[in-house]
Amino acid sequence: MVSGRTGGAIDAVITWVDGTDPKHKASRLQRLGQSGHDLHPNGTNPHRWNSTDELSYCLISIATHAPWLRHIWLVTDDQRPDLSRVPADLQARLSIIDHKIIFKGYESVLPTYNSLSIESLLCRIPDLAESFLYFNDDVFLTAPLRPEDVFCNGVPVLRGKWVDFSALAANATARRDPALFNHFTQINAARLAGFDMAHMWASAHVVHPLRRPLMTELLDRFAAEFTANVAHPFRDISQFQPMSLHNHITIRRRAYATPARKDYLHLRAGTVTDITAKDLQTHMQRLTSGEAKIICVNDFPQLEACFPETRAWIERAVGA
């Protein structure tokens, strides 16, 4: 465990679901059938719940590239993953947290199949460190990550960019585009934090360094908004991204840092339609050279089907 310039111990939180589990699938389909309104296509795409070894890669990458993390919390819905590939040392520092624990007091909204709803309540994990890293299970570390890469002098290091989303925010048609859904949930977060859409921070698809005291404060300060956020069993365009709200508030308070260079890579769903094999090889060389520390792969099966060498590159980068 490392403290130093980070200001204390740091944990990792990972959200995970195995959508192929018959019990989970039946429950999800039943919940879909009970919906009384037209759901957003981003919230109902079956690939959102697929599980194809991403969690193993995520955990192995943490063991390889961030062994200093104090504890790893795996948030899931009455499921237990296969951890046979995960190093024993990391398994000893891993706890499984059921949705029922963080949704205590909000049990009426369960079961939920919505990552935004779950992310809204991560700060309620018992014994969670005051500083923690939030991973989606499709985010992996691909080079040594130091504590100061994520918390510098006690403040979170934000990865992303300043954007002008004013035109997008006014575009009603774009609200139904699944590829733009993440933009709108960040727009909603920026608005909640009092930012102008012409100058707001777009968080990248990376490991998110979060401060538990700040998330707890926001949960109290915006109680009505968080209650509405957790009420949706499937992603809804009215929701805000909790990490984006956290980041905008840290920016407003000037309690943040940014990395010296871009050290991450995002291979989004649909990447295969606009990337060549040569381009992919260039990206993968960035991972294995240590130039990129973080990768997000939104649709692993799709990418691997078109570029079979993808898995070998990823395994080499994460230390599998």
N, C-alpha and C positions, 0 to 999 in steps of 0.2 A: 504494500500500500504506500502511495506517495502523496505527500501534502505539498510542502514547499510553497511555490508561488501560486498554487491553486487556491490556497486558503482553507484546506481541509480535505478529508477523504472524499472520493468520488465513486459513485455507483453507476451501474448500467441498468437500464430498463428496456426490455424487448417485448413487443406485443406479437402474439403468434396465434394462428388458428389452423387446424387441419380441416379444410372444407370438404375433404373426401370421406371423412368419418360419417358413417351412415346416420348416426344419431344427430349429429350437427346438421347434416344436409337435410334431413327430414324436418327438423325444427325450423331451419332457415326457409325452406319451401312453404311450410305452413304459415310462417310469419309473412312471407311475400303475398300469399293468398289472402291474408287478412287486411292488407293495406287498402285504405279507403280512398287513396288518391294516386295520381300518376307519379311514379317514382322516377328520379333522375337516372339516366342510363349509366352514369359513372358509379352509382351506388348499387347496381344490380348485375354488373358484369361478373360472370362466374369465376373469371381468372383472379378476382380479388381475394378469393378464399383458397386458391390452389396452394398446395405445399409440395415443393419438389426439391427438397434438400437445402433450401435457402437457410433455414434455421441452423442446421449443422455448420454451414459455411460461416454464418454470422458468429456463432459461438467459438468456432475454431479460430476465426480471425481475431477475436478478442483475446483468446488465450495466447495467440502468437504475437500480436502487435500491441496489446495493452494489458499485460499481465499484472500491472500495478492497480487495476480497478479493485475496489474493496469487495463488492458484492454484485451479483447479477440477479435481477428480478425478472422472471418470465411471467407475463400477464396473459392469461388464457381463460377459456370457458369450459371448465370441467373436463380438461383434456391433459394428457401427459405425453410429451414427445419422446421419440427414441433418441437417447443421449449417448448411445454406444460409441459414437465416433468422437465424442467430446472428451478432452483430456480430464483425467481424474481430479486434478487440482482445481480446474474450473467448476466441475460438478460439485465439489465440496463447498464452493462459494455461490451456489445457485439455489434460489428458492422459487417455487411456482406459486403465483398469486392468482386466485380465482377472481373472476369478475365480481362475485358476490361480496368480496372483501372491500374493494374500492367503491362499489356501488351501494354500500350500506346507507340506508336512508333514501335511496333511489331505486329500490328493488322493483318498483312497479314498471320501470322501463325495460327490465330484463325479460327475455334474452335480447341482446343487441348484437348486430352484425356490422357495426359502424365504427371504424377506427377513430373518427373524430369524437364520437361520444366517449369512447374508452380513453383517448388521450386527454380529455377534459378532466379526468379524475385520477391521473397517475400519481399526483402529489399526495394522495391519500394512502399510498402503500405504507403499512406500518414499518417503522425503523429505517425508512429510506434516508440516505444521506442528504444533507442540505444541498449539495451539488451533485447532479446526476446527468448521464448521457442517455438520450432517448434514441433507440434504434427501431426502425421498422425491420422486420426479419429479412427484407430484401436489400439491406444495407450492410456492407462488409468493409472491414479494415484491410488495406492492401499494403501497408508499410507501417513501420513503427510509429505509433501515436504517443506523443508525450503529454503529460498532464497540462503543460502550458500551451499545447496546441488547441485545447478546448476551454480551459479556464486560465486566463492570464491575470495575475495579481487579483484573483478572486472574482473576476467578471467573465461572463461567457464570451467566447470567440464566435462571432456570427459569420456564416458563409452564405453568400447570396449577392444581390446587387440592388442598386437603386433603380426604380422603374417609374414610368409614367403610364398608369393604367386608367387614366381618366376616360379615354375613348372606349376602352373595353368595358368599364363599369357601366357605361351608358348604352351598351349594345345588348338589347334584350334577346336577340337571336343567339348570341354567343353563350348565353346562360345554359342552353341545352347541349352544348358541345362537351362531350365527356373529357376531351383533351384539355379543356380550359377550366374544368371544375376546380382544380387546385388554385388557380389564379383567383377565382371568385371567393373561395374560403379565406384566402389571404387578404383580399380586398375588404371582406367583412371584418376581419381582425383589425386591419389598419384603421378602418372607420371607427371601430369601438375604442381604439387607442387615441382617436382624435387627429389622425393624419389625413392629409389631402391626397386624393388618388393620383394627382399629378406628380407626387414625390413620396413614394412609399417604398418599403423594403420588401423585396421578394426573396424569401428564404429558399435556399437550394434543397435538393433531395439528398440530405446528408445525415450524419449523426448530429443530433441537436443537444447542445449543452444547456441545461435548464437549472434554475435555482428554485429549490422547493419552497423556501419562504415567500418568494415572489408569486409562484403559482398559487400558493395557499391564500395569499393576500388578494389575488385577482379573483379567485373562487368566491371570496367573501364580498369583494367590491362589486363584482358583476354577477351577483347571485342569480338574478332573474335570467340573464343571458346564458349563464352556464346551465341552469335548469332546463332552458329551452334547447340548448345544444345537446344535452344527453338524452333528450326525449325521443330522438329519431332512431329507430332501429336500423335504418339504412341511410346512407349518405344523402343529405338534402342540401340544395343550393342556398338555403337560408343560413346554414351553419358557418361558424368561423373556425379557423385552424388555431388551436390553443397555443402551439409553439410560436406561431406568427404574432399572436397577441403578446406573449411573453417578450418576443424580440423587439417589437415596436415600443413596448414600455421601457425596456432597457435602453433603447436608443433615445427615447424622450428624456430619460434620467441621466444620459451620458455615462451609463455603467456597462459598457461593452467594449469589445475589441474586434478587429478583423485580421485575418491571416495576411502575411506578407505577399502571398501569391495564391493563385487558384490551385488547390491540392485535392480536387475531387473530380469525379466523373459520373455522369448520369446517363445510363442507357435506358431510355423510357420505353414504354410499350409502343410498338410500331416502329422502333428503330430500324428494323430490317428493311423498311420501305425507303429509307433515305440514307443508308450507309453502305459502303462497299466493303468487300472483304479486306481490301488494303487499308481502308480507314479503320476498320475494327482492329486489325493487327497493330496499327499505330497506337490506338487506345490501349490495347492490352500490354504493349511494350511500356507505356507510361506506368501501368500498375506494377509490373515486375521489376522495373528500374527503381521504384521507390518515389518517382516523381509525384504520383497521385497516392494519397493516403486512404481515400474513401471512395467506394463505388456503390451506386444504387442500380440494381438490375430489376426493372419493373415486371418484365415478362420473360423469365429464364427459359421456359420451354420453347417459346417462339424464337428467341435469339439462337438457342442451341440447334433448333431444327434447320435454320438457315446457315449457321456457322458452327459445325460440329466441334471445332477446336475450342470453342468458348469455355467449356467446362474445364479443360486442361489448363487454360490460362488462369482462370479464376482459382482453381485449386492450388496452383503454384503460387499465386499472389497471397492467398490467405494462409498458406502453410499447411494445407490438408495433406 
